């Protein structure tokens, strides 16, 4: 398994310190639309024992993966990622939809709910936590396999990857797969977090940092990721040897978000 960390906060300034969370006192608070006046509080043991555990194999990719290739066409801000800002692992935990349904929550009862906010227990210098949100339709669809991950590759979730609880939303940009989850809020609007409202948004090619307007309603927050692929071997510029039969061995990956299958990969020698 490849364990790079293209999640949470790479492109958002200095990373927050990894929190040291006591599993015995850990609590997950879920509040907002349909969750009652005081919301619901779950312990780590509740998440382990009250709900069926689901296992999913998920590749999580940073929004800036292959930014180095973009730089060849136009100057852009952010870390100069190559093609390794993507990881693959086996995650296990309860599905988020099962947790909410356990408390009588459904989209039919609360059609005004459109988003679910997710805040981590990692805090920046200003005291605010890392946060993001995903669409409620994504969270509530059991076929989307959105889980509250408690284990990674069959072992207790490592601290660097979000111990004790991490949101895993397959096909969604890594920035929304929040680590060290401490609070979730069901809302009619997306999270007010800096990383939801002021970062990780998609614009047309004519928009740059000198004329960007994050508050423009057409500035859509990135959720599901588009198709992406890369040849990893041979490296760019490397001298290659043609094998018998006029063959050249290639290795790489192709990825598509939102559960969309990769059905074909085309390779060309002349661009």
ZALOTI-242673 format. One line per 3 residues: number of its first residue (from 1); their letters; for each residue x, y, z of C-alpha. Coordinates in nm, 2 decimals. Example, Ala and Ser with C-alpha at 12.3 -4.5 7.8 and 13.67 -1.06 7.14 Angstrom:
! residues 2
1	as	1.23,-0.45,0.78 ~ 1.37,-0.11,0.71
! end
This chain:
! residues 271
1	xxx	0.00,0.00,0.00 ~ 0.12,0.35,-0.08 ~ 0.08,0.58,0.22
4	xxx	0.15,0.94,0.11 ~ -0.07,1.19,0.29 ~ -0.26,1.40,0.03
7	xxx	-0.53,1.48,0.27 ~ -0.66,1.76,0.49 ~ -0.43,2.06,0.48
10	xxx	-0.13,2.05,0.25 ~ -0.23,2.34,0.03 ~ -0.35,2.56,0.31
13	xxx	-0.04,2.71,0.47 ~ 0.14,2.55,0.77 ~ -0.02,2.22,0.87
16	xxx	-0.20,2.20,1.21 ~ -0.02,2.01,1.48 ~ -0.13,1.64,1.50
19	xxx	-0.36,1.62,1.81 ~ -0.30,1.37,2.08 ~ -0.65,1.23,2.15
22	xxx	-0.74,1.01,2.45 ~ -0.96,0.73,2.31 ~ -1.12,0.69,2.66
25	xxx	-1.25,1.05,2.66 ~ -1.30,1.09,2.29 ~ -1.65,1.21,2.18
28	xxx	-1.81,1.27,1.84 ~ -2.08,1.54,1.84 ~ -2.34,1.54,1.57
31	xxx	-2.59,1.83,1.56 ~ -2.78,2.05,1.33 ~ -3.10,1.99,1.13
34	xxx	-3.30,1.70,1.26 ~ -3.06,1.61,1.54 ~ -3.26,1.76,1.83
37	xxx	-3.17,2.05,2.05 ~ -2.87,1.89,2.21 ~ -2.76,1.68,1.91
40	xxx	-2.61,1.33,1.96 ~ -2.28,1.24,2.13 ~ -2.10,0.92,2.05
43	xxx	-1.80,0.76,2.22 ~ -1.53,0.57,2.03 ~ -1.68,0.25,2.17
46	xxx	-2.02,0.34,2.04 ~ -1.88,0.37,1.69 ~ -1.71,0.03,1.72
49	xxx	-2.00,-0.16,1.87 ~ -2.34,0.00,1.78 ~ -2.30,-0.01,1.41
52	xxx	-2.21,-0.26,1.14 ~ -1.85,-0.21,1.03 ~ -1.79,-0.17,0.65
55	xxx	-1.46,-0.21,0.47 ~ -1.38,-0.01,0.15 ~ -1.06,0.02,-0.05
58	xxx	-1.02,0.38,-0.14 ~ -0.77,0.60,-0.33 ~ -0.76,0.95,-0.19
61	xxx	-0.61,1.22,-0.40 ~ -0.51,1.58,-0.32 ~ -0.67,1.85,-0.53
64	xxx	-0.32,1.96,-0.63 ~ -0.19,1.63,-0.75 ~ 0.03,1.68,-1.06
67	xxx	0.04,2.05,-1.01 ~ 0.40,2.04,-1.14 ~ 0.26,1.95,-1.48
70	xxx	0.02,2.24,-1.46 ~ 0.32,2.47,-1.40 ~ 0.45,2.38,-1.74
73	xxx	0.15,2.56,-1.89 ~ 0.08,2.85,-1.65 ~ 0.21,2.97,-1.31
76	xxx	-0.01,2.85,-1.03 ~ 0.01,2.87,-0.65 ~ 0.05,2.58,-0.41
79	xxx	0.29,2.30,-0.34 ~ 0.48,2.17,-0.64 ~ 0.32,1.83,-0.63
82	xxx	0.44,1.56,-0.87 ~ 0.21,1.26,-0.93 ~ 0.24,1.10,-0.59
85	xxx	-0.01,1.32,-0.40 ~ -0.25,1.02,-0.41 ~ -0.27,0.72,-0.18
88	xxx	-0.46,0.39,-0.16 ~ -0.56,0.20,0.16 ~ -0.82,-0.03,0.30
91	xxx	-1.04,0.16,0.55 ~ -1.30,0.02,0.79 ~ -1.57,0.17,1.01
94	xxx	-1.95,0.25,1.03 ~ -2.12,0.41,0.73 ~ -2.22,0.76,0.80
97	xxx	-2.57,0.70,0.66 ~ -2.62,0.41,0.91 ~ -2.52,0.63,1.20
100	xxx	-2.76,0.90,1.10 ~ -3.04,0.66,1.02 ~ -2.99,0.50,1.37
103	xxx	-3.12,0.83,1.51 ~ -3.42,0.85,1.28 ~ -3.26,1.09,1.03
106	xxx	-3.35,1.08,0.66 ~ -3.34,1.31,0.36 ~ -3.72,1.27,0.32
109	xxx	-3.78,1.41,0.67 ~ -3.54,1.70,0.63 ~ -3.53,1.80,0.26
112	xxx	-3.38,2.14,0.36 ~ -3.06,1.97,0.46 ~ -2.80,1.99,0.18
115	xxx	-2.46,1.96,0.35 ~ -2.29,1.79,0.64 ~ -2.00,1.99,0.80
118	xxx	-1.71,1.80,0.94 ~ -1.46,1.96,1.19 ~ -1.14,1.80,1.30
121	xxx	-0.98,1.82,1.65 ~ -0.67,1.98,1.50 ~ -0.65,2.35,1.56
124	xxx	-0.46,2.63,1.39 ~ -0.28,2.93,1.56 ~ -0.61,3.12,1.55
127	xxx	-0.79,2.85,1.75 ~ -1.02,2.74,1.46 ~ -1.03,2.37,1.36
130	xxx	-0.97,2.23,1.02 ~ -1.31,2.18,0.86 ~ -1.49,2.10,0.54
133	xxx	-1.83,1.97,0.42 ~ -1.97,1.71,0.18 ~ -2.31,1.70,0.02
136	xxx	-2.58,1.53,0.22 ~ -2.68,1.32,-0.08 ~ -2.33,1.18,-0.09
139	xxx	-2.33,1.10,0.28 ~ -2.67,0.94,0.29 ~ -2.63,0.71,-0.02
142	xxx	-2.52,0.37,0.11 ~ -2.37,0.29,-0.24 ~ -2.13,0.58,-0.19
145	xxx	-1.96,0.41,0.10 ~ -1.89,0.72,0.31 ~ -1.76,0.59,0.64
148	xxx	-1.62,0.71,0.97 ~ -1.30,0.52,0.94 ~ -1.16,0.36,1.26
151	xxx	-0.90,0.13,1.10 ~ -0.65,0.15,0.81 ~ -0.52,-0.16,0.64
154	xxx	-0.66,-0.38,0.92 ~ -0.49,-0.19,1.20 ~ -0.59,0.09,1.43
157	xxx	-0.60,0.42,1.25 ~ -0.25,0.59,1.28 ~ -0.23,0.93,1.44
160	xxx	-0.10,1.09,1.12 ~ -0.40,0.95,0.93 ~ -0.67,1.08,1.17
163	xxx	-0.68,0.86,1.48 ~ -0.93,0.79,1.63 ~ -1.19,0.88,1.36
166	xxx	-1.15,1.00,1.01 ~ -1.41,1.07,0.74 ~ -1.35,0.87,0.42
169	xxx	-1.56,0.99,0.13 ~ -1.46,0.78,-0.18 ~ -1.41,0.98,-0.50
172	xxx	-1.42,1.32,-0.32 ~ -1.11,1.55,-0.31 ~ -0.87,1.47,-0.02
175	xxx	-0.94,1.80,0.15 ~ -1.29,1.69,0.24 ~ -1.17,1.36,0.39
178	xxx	-1.13,1.52,0.73 ~ -0.90,1.37,0.99 ~ -0.94,1.36,1.37
181	xxx	-1.32,1.42,1.34 ~ -1.48,1.57,1.65 ~ -1.79,1.74,1.53
184	xxx	-2.04,1.71,1.25 ~ -2.33,1.95,1.17 ~ -2.62,1.89,0.93
187	xxx	-2.69,2.22,0.75 ~ -2.87,2.39,0.46 ~ -2.54,2.54,0.35
190	xxx	-2.18,2.43,0.32 ~ -1.93,2.47,0.59 ~ -1.80,2.82,0.68
193	xxx	-1.45,2.68,0.72 ~ -1.18,2.87,0.54 ~ -1.09,2.55,0.35
196	xxx	-1.44,2.52,0.22 ~ -1.52,2.88,0.14 ~ -1.18,3.04,0.06
199	xxx	-0.99,2.75,-0.09 ~ -1.04,2.43,-0.30 ~ -1.27,2.58,-0.55
202	xxx	-1.30,2.55,-0.93 ~ -1.28,2.84,-1.17 ~ -1.25,2.90,-1.54
205	xxx	-0.91,2.95,-1.70 ~ -0.94,3.33,-1.71 ~ -0.96,3.35,-1.33
208	xxx	-0.63,3.40,-1.14 ~ -0.53,3.53,-0.80 ~ -0.55,3.90,-0.91
211	xxx	-0.92,3.87,-1.00 ~ -1.05,3.57,-0.80 ~ -1.38,3.61,-0.62
214	xxx	-1.43,3.32,-0.38 ~ -1.78,3.46,-0.29 ~ -1.90,3.44,-0.64
217	xxx	-2.19,3.19,-0.65 ~ -2.04,3.04,-0.97 ~ -1.72,2.95,-0.77
220	xxx	-1.81,2.59,-0.70 ~ -1.64,2.41,-0.41 ~ -1.45,2.10,-0.53
223	xxx	-1.62,1.77,-0.43 ~ -1.60,1.48,-0.68 ~ -1.28,1.46,-0.87
226	xxx	-1.23,1.43,-1.25 ~ -1.03,1.17,-1.44 ~ -0.66,1.18,-1.39
229	xxx	-0.38,0.95,-1.50 ~ 0.00,0.94,-1.50 ~ 0.28,0.73,-1.64
232	xxx	0.51,0.66,-1.34 ~ 0.77,0.44,-1.51 ~ 0.96,0.54,-1.72
235	xxx	1.01,0.89,-1.58 ~ 0.98,1.20,-1.79 ~ 1.30,1.25,-1.99
238	xxx	1.43,0.90,-1.91 ~ 1.62,0.70,-2.17 ~ 1.43,0.38,-2.24
241	xxx	1.51,0.05,-2.40 ~ 1.28,-0.10,-2.65 ~ 1.22,-0.47,-2.57
244	xxx	1.19,-0.75,-2.83 ~ 0.87,-0.73,-3.03 ~ 0.91,-0.35,-3.04
247	xxx	0.75,-0.32,-2.69 ~ 0.80,-0.06,-2.42 ~ 0.69,-0.15,-2.06
250	xxx	0.49,0.12,-1.89 ~ 0.36,0.15,-1.54 ~ 0.13,0.41,-1.39
253	xxx	-0.22,0.48,-1.26 ~ -0.56,0.61,-1.38 ~ -0.81,0.75,-1.13
256	xxx	-1.16,0.88,-1.15 ~ -1.38,1.02,-0.87 ~ -1.75,0.98,-0.79
259	xxx	-1.74,0.61,-0.85 ~ -1.69,0.65,-1.22 ~ -1.50,0.36,-1.37
262	xxx	-1.19,0.40,-1.58 ~ -1.28,0.20,-1.89 ~ -0.98,0.29,-2.12
265	xxx	-0.63,0.43,-2.11 ~ -0.48,0.57,-2.43 ~ -0.10,0.60,-2.46
268	xxx	0.08,0.80,-2.73 ~ 0.45,0.86,-2.80 ~ 0.41,1.20,-2.98
271	x	0.17,1.39,-2.74
! end
